[in-house]
Amino acid sequence: MTLSQLVLSRVCIFLILPAAAGALGHHQPGVCATGFAYESYGYGLNSGYTGSSLLPKHLDKKCFALGRTDGQALAQANADSSVDKDFCRSDYNDALQMGLQADVLELGQYPECSQDGYTFGQVRLSTGARDGNVAVVGQSCVDAYKQGVQDGKTHEGNGSYSSNQDLACYQQGLTEAGR
């Protein structure tokens, strides 16, 4: 697979999954489907589902609130049964790691739990790369992001990365260099 095919496949995953949220019963409007708004929505999902107080640096309050509402609905929908709750939590956490590693999402037994975990993993990866949060994304991701920003500003491309995560971080940098 060439670099351009690999980048295109990753871009498709990151563009398709926000739209898929509507198919899974969430109320995510188009306005929360990209950029900082999408990140706020993802952090809101995590907050509503887990009770976490993590916030992105660039907070869209409306999208965060919408995400929190959807996360709370997910938690409530699986609260009646300890089995459902445990499986949902496991699917959420597994998918969160897939999103954080920029791997392809493999749905678990509870697709909505997988989707929400993956969404938060994606946004945690993009914010971690941008913010230089080595503890969350690792040094190689932060370095790839910085290289992507530099290459985006000079219109040159490196893009030779051995992991999905580093490639996604590089692509995030390229994208944000144009902002």
C-alpha positions in Angstrom: 0.0 0.0 0.0 1.4 3.4 -1.0 1.6 6.3 1.4 -1.2 8.1 -0.3 -3.5 5.1 -0.2 -2.7 4.7 3.5 -3.3 8.3 4.2 -6.6 8.2 2.2 -7.8 5.1 4.2 -7.1 6.9 7.5 -8.8 10.1 6.4 -11.8 8.0 5.3 -12.0 6.4 8.7 -11.8 9.7 10.5 -14.5 11.2 8.2 -16.9 8.3 8.1 -17.0 7.6 11.9 -18.4 11.0 13.0 -21.2 10.6 10.5 -21.9 7.0 11.7 -22.8 8.4 15.2 -26.2 9.4 13.8 -26.8 5.8 12.6 -26.1 4.5 16.2 -28.8 6.7 17.8 -26.8 9.7 18.7 -27.9 13.3 18.1 -24.6 14.6 16.8 -25.4 17.5 14.4 -23.3 18.3 11.5 -21.9 21.3 13.3 -20.2 19.0 15.8 -18.8 16.7 13.1 -15.4 18.3 12.5 -12.5 20.0 14.1 -12.6 21.4 17.6 -16.4 20.9 17.8 -15.9 17.2 17.1 -13.2 17.0 19.8 -15.5 18.8 22.3 -18.3 16.3 21.4 -16.0 13.4 22.0 -14.8 14.8 25.3 -18.5 15.3 26.2 -19.3 11.7 25.4 -16.5 10.5 27.7 -17.6 12.9 30.4 -21.2 11.7 30.2 -20.4 8.0 30.1 -17.5 7.9 32.6 -18.0 11.0 34.7 -14.5 12.2 33.7 -13.7 15.9 34.1 -11.3 16.0 31.2 -11.8 19.0 28.8 -10.1 19.9 25.5 -8.2 23.2 25.4 -10.4 24.4 22.6 -13.9 23.8 24.1 -17.1 24.2 22.1 -19.6 24.3 25.0 -22.6 23.3 23.0 -21.0 20.3 21.4 -19.5 19.2 24.7 -22.9 19.4 26.3 -24.5 17.4 23.4 -21.8 14.8 23.7 -22.3 14.6 27.5 -26.0 14.1 27.0 -25.3 11.2 24.6 -22.7 9.7 26.9 -25.1 9.9 29.9 -27.8 8.2 27.7 -25.4 5.4 26.9 -24.6 4.9 30.6 -28.2 4.9 31.5 -29.2 2.5 28.7 -26.8 -0.1 30.1 -27.3 0.6 33.8 -30.1 -1.8 34.4 -28.0 -4.9 34.0 -24.5 -5.4 35.5 -23.7 -7.8 32.6 -24.7 -5.1 30.0 -22.8 -2.5 32.0 -19.6 -4.6 32.1 -19.7 -5.6 28.5 -20.4 -2.0 27.4 -17.5 -0.7 29.6 -15.2 -3.3 28.1 -16.3 -2.5 24.5 -15.9 1.2 25.2 -12.4 0.8 26.7 -11.3 -1.6 23.9 -12.5 0.8 21.2 -11.0 3.8 23.0 -7.6 2.1 22.7 -8.2 1.4 19.0 -9.0 5.1 18.4 -6.0 6.2 20.4 -3.8 3.9 18.2 -5.6 5.0 15.0 -6.5 1.4 14.3 -9.6 0.4 12.4 -12.6 0.1 14.7 -13.7 -3.5 15.4 -17.2 -3.3 16.9 -17.8 -5.2 20.1 -21.0 -6.8 21.3 -22.4 -3.3 22.1 -21.7 -1.3 18.9 -22.8 2.0 20.5 -20.3 1.5 23.3 -17.6 0.7 20.8 -18.4 3.8 18.7 -18.4 6.1 21.6 -15.1 4.7 23.0 -13.6 5.0 19.5 -14.7 8.6 19.2 -13.1 9.6 22.4 -9.9 7.7 21.5 -9.8 9.6 18.2 -10.2 13.0 19.8 -7.8 12.1 22.6 -5.2 11.2 19.9 -5.6 14.5 18.0 -5.6 16.7 21.1 -2.8 14.7 22.7 -0.7 15.2 19.5 -1.5 18.9 19.3 -0.9 19.5 23.0 2.3 17.5 23.1 0.9 15.2 25.7 3.6 12.5 25.6 2.0 10.6 28.5 -1.2 10.0 26.4 0.1 9.6 22.8 3.8 9.0 23.2 6.8 10.9 21.9 6.8 9.5 18.4 3.2 10.7 17.9 4.1 14.2 19.1 7.2 14.2 16.9 5.1 13.1 13.9 2.6 15.8 14.5 5.3 18.5 14.7 6.8 17.1 11.5 3.4 17.2 9.8 2.9 20.8 10.8 6.3 21.7 9.5 5.8 19.8 6.2 2.3 21.4 5.8 3.8 24.9 6.1 6.6 24.2 3.6 4.4 22.0 1.3 6.9 19.2 1.5 6.0 15.7 2.6 7.8 13.1 4.6 5.1 10.8 5.8 7.1 7.6 6.2 5.7 6.1 9.4 5.6 2.6 10.6 2.5 2.8 12.8 -1.1 3.9 12.2 -0.8 6.2 15.2 2.2 8.1 14.0 0.8 8.4 10.5 -2.5 9.8 12.0 -0.5 12.2 14.1 1.5 13.3 11.1 -1.7 13.7 9.1 -3.3 15.8 11.9 -0.3 18.1 11.8 -0.5 18.5 8.0 -4.2 19.3 8.3 -3.7 21.8 11.1 -0.8 23.5 9.3 -3.3 24.8 6.8 -5.6 26.5 9.5 
